[in-house]
Amino acid sequence: MKIGIFGAGRVGKTIGEGLIRAGHEVRIGSRDPEHAKHREWKREAGGKGDVVSLNEAARFGDPVFAALPWDGLKEALERLEPGVLKNKTVVDVTNAVRFEDGPRLTYGDTSAGELVQRWLPDSSVVKTLNTVSDRRMVHPSFRDGMPAMFVSGNDARAKNQVKSLLEDLGWRDMIDLGDIRQSRLQEALMLACVISEIRLGSPGMAFALLRG
């Protein structure tokens, strides 16, 4: 599969590395694709991955992962060529959270996932991977067992496509919460996880569902 990723930070590169190891081709979109900090990643990708412009990543991939910082995502999407994401799956892994005066979500009665779908009405947005840190996104390993990964989105075909990629990244327990409105639950779970990590002094936590 040819996959685009918006964001050449730790999240984007971690997802990219995992997908390349699973046999996919990856293009990571960056505002400065020729920066020296990308050279090592390009070399390790061994021809299966590259760091390119955001437009090039959008043209190349289906699906396309949105892994940019939340405060720059809307502007980046607005700068894309018109229609470049039309009829494509967009995987939203973002969280709109601020840490001043304690961790808080930054919007009102909506969610980052719903906003991304609103900004991209001709794309199928799927929310996932936002509830864990980048260190746990690929082949998650916990001494207490396998965590759950949640998925939400309006299009069943797009969600099945994303679930297949999650399997490639090592996830086994995947739960479909419903349409994109349920990304509110995923983003609330992320916040609960962050606060738990802070209170317990244990970074890199995740949620699991126990079956009776």
N, C-alpha and C positions, 0 to 999 in steps of 0.2 A: 504494500500500500504506500502511496505517496502522501506524506503528512507535513503540514505546515505548522509552525509554532510561532506565535507572537510573543517575543520576550526572550532575551539572551542572558538573563540572570540565572541564578541557581535553579529556580523552578523549571524554566524552559529547557535548560541544558540537561537537567536530571531526567526529565520526561523524554527528551530527545535521545539521550544515551540508552535508556531502557528500550525505546522503540527500535533503535538501530540494532541492538542486541537481539531483538525478536525478529529481525529480518526486513524491517521497513526502511524506506528512504525518507530522510528528514531534511527540511530546510527551516532553519530558525531565522525569524525576521528580527532585525535590529535597526535602530536609527543610525548606527555607525558600524556597519558590517565589516569594515576593513580595520577596525581597532585591533591593536596588538594582543589584547586580552583574549581574543577569540582564536588565536593561532593554535594553541595547544588542543582545544576542543576539535577544531577542524582536522588536525593531524590524527587525533585518536579516532575520529569518525571513519577514517580510512576510505574515503570516497563515497560512503553511504550518507554522509551528512555535510551540511555547509551552513554558514551564516551569511545571509543575504539581506536585501531590503525587505521591509514589511510587505510591499506590494508583490515582490517576487515570491515570498513565502505564501501569500494568499493565492497567487495564481497557481503555484505548484501543488498545494495540498488540498485534499478532501478526505478526512476532516482537517480543520485548522484549530489548534489549541490557543485559547486566549490566556496567556500567562504573564501579561504585563502588570505592573503596579496599578492598582485601581485608579489612582488619581490621574493617570495618563492614558487610560484605556479609551475613553470616549473620544478624546482628541485624535488618537492614533487611528481609530476606526473611521473618523470623519475625513482623514487624509488619504484613505485608500482610494484606488480607482473605482469609479461608480460600477456597481454590479459585480465586483470581483469575487464576492462571497455569495452571490445569488445561488440558491438551491444547494448550498453546501452545508455540512454539519460543522457547527462551531462549538467547541468544547470549552465551557467557561470554568476555569479553576480559580477565579479571583475571589477575594474577600474585601469588602469595603469596611475596614475597621480602623479606629484610631485608638491610641494608647494614652492620651493625655487624661489625667484624672481617672485612670482605670480603663481597661479595654471596653470599647463600645462599638456597636455597628453605627455607621454614619448616615443612614437613611431612615425614612419613616416607615409607612405602611406599604412596603414593597421589598424587593431584594435585588442584589447585584445581578442574579440570573435573569430576573424579569426585566431589568433595565437593559441588559445586553440584548435580550430578545426584542425589546421595543426598538432599540437602535438598529437592529438587523432584521427587519420584518420578513425579508425574503430568504433568511437562513433558518436552519433548525438548530436552536441552541440547546445544548445538553449540559447540565450542571453536574460536576463530579470532581473528585480529588481535592476539594477545598477544605476537607475536614482533617487533613494530616499535613505535617510539615514536609518539606522537600526531601528530608532524610528518610521518610517512610513511604514515599510515593511509588517506589519501584521495589518489587519483591519484599513487601513488609514482613519483618520477623520480630515477634514478641514472645517472650518466655511464657506468657499466659495464654497464648493461642493466636488464632488468625482474626484480625479485625474485620469489621464490615465496611464496605464502601457503598455509598448511596448515590443514586442516579435519579435525575428528574429532567423532564423535557416534554414537549408537546407532540413529538413525532416518534412513533414506535420504531420505524426503520433506523432513524438516527441513533436512538438509544441502543438498539441491538448492535449497531456498528461500534459504538463506544464501549459497550460491554465486552465485545471481542477484543478490543485494544486493552481494556483493563485486565483481561485474562493474560494477554501477552506481557503485561507489566507485573504479573504475579498475584493478582487479586483473585480470590476464590469465592468469597461471600459477598455477592453484589445484590443490592436491594433497590428495586424500582419504586420510588415513592409516588410517582404520578406525574402530572404535568409540571410546567416550569414554575408555577406558583409554589410548589413544594420546595423550591430552592431556599425559601425562607427558613424551613426547618434545617436544611443542611448548613446554612450560614449561622443559625443559632447554635447548632451542635458544635461548629467550629469555635464559636466564642466560649461555649461551655468547656470545651477541651483546653483552650488557651488559659482560661481562668483556673482550671484544675491543675494544669502544669505549673502555674505560678504558685498556687496555694500549697501544692504538694512538693514543689521543688524537683519535679521529674519531667524534663522536656521530652518531646517525641512521643506523646501519648496518642491513643486512638480509641474509638468505641467499637464494641462488639455486641452482638445480640445473642443471648443465651436461650436455647430452645429446651423446653421441658419434655 
